[in-house]
Amino acid sequence: MIGIRADSHGTWLSGYPTEVKMKIIGVCVAKDEWPLLAVAVSHALINSCDEVIVVDNGSSDASLQGLKFLNATTFQGRIHALSYLGKFNQAAITGAAIQFARQLGAHFVVPFDADEFLVMANSISLKKYLEGKTKGLDGQSQIDSFQVFHVNYVVPRSFDIASIESYQQITARAIANQKNVYLQRSELAQLISNGSVGFFDNHFWNFKQIPRADRLIFLTKGNHQTTTKTRTFKVPAKDIYLAHLPFSSRKKLNKLVVETSFASHSSIMQNVASTSSLDQIWNRVTLDDSSRNSEIDFYHDVVLQKTFEEVLSKIGPFWELIQGFKKSSVTNELSGCSRSIDLFFKTLVEMVETYLGKDFSDQVQI
């Protein structure tokens, strides 16, 4: 097992000296998200992160094989792919991954899902933005975590996660309505069913966290909250936001409807599905061929679309192979992870679950 190291960066939870160059590592927990995951990881590495840790929680698709390919052909060692087959708890797994990122030298961690893309709205780099707010990396900053807005986007009805060209069609940014935020899930489901509340309204959380890696910070509620009180800087949406594709495919919509889960969105969707067909729901959460949908308030924003340009340029030449990968017996060792790192990661998950308590549970988000 890898031990906790003490080096020029300081000990396990110490700050960083001012001369250390900032390092940002993305953390993504995923299962059966290929090839959307390929786009999300590539987007993070190109637009915001130096490296990315992907924790695969038992995919039946080609996620690990595909990540190994991307790491070898395009990103030269910047992807760390781990397979964790234990009990799913997003907070525990993310917490362990954050500590692993700390061992890799991270100063900040950007947690994201396979359907989320961090956008720097004013073209400033994330690194420069964070440096400007923390005034260097001396460990004396009063900011523990950055809170960024979580913004939903609406995909065209023809959107296909397996088509590289489809990502250039994403421009519709939903305008969230905050009404009825605190209603019970069954009540919300009824209001969504009758059309008085929209699918894209922020019923629960409209922000996510970017924590410092050198502080003992655990994220919860789908990375929307911290478990302990932190000094948080609320980033204006005009500067940075996390673009989200909540309904990226019929397959995902169907999963939300049929999968038994305590997740808020999933339970609401199951209630809505009891009064509406899958086709009806799909038509309500996507844009038609003329980029219209009378049930959704949105406006066209090309900022997210522009962030995909270099992504498509970089992985486009390999896309036919990327999206065509099938499940194979790729092990952690083959995906760039030694046995000792895998054991280290497993131990960290157990530590986080113990720290958070036996009754701790997390909320899975769409």
Summary of the structure (lengths in Angstrom):
residues: 366
radius of gyration: 19.9
end to end distance: 33.8
largest distance: 60.0
contacts: 1184
relative contact order: 0.20
helix: 35%
strand: 18%
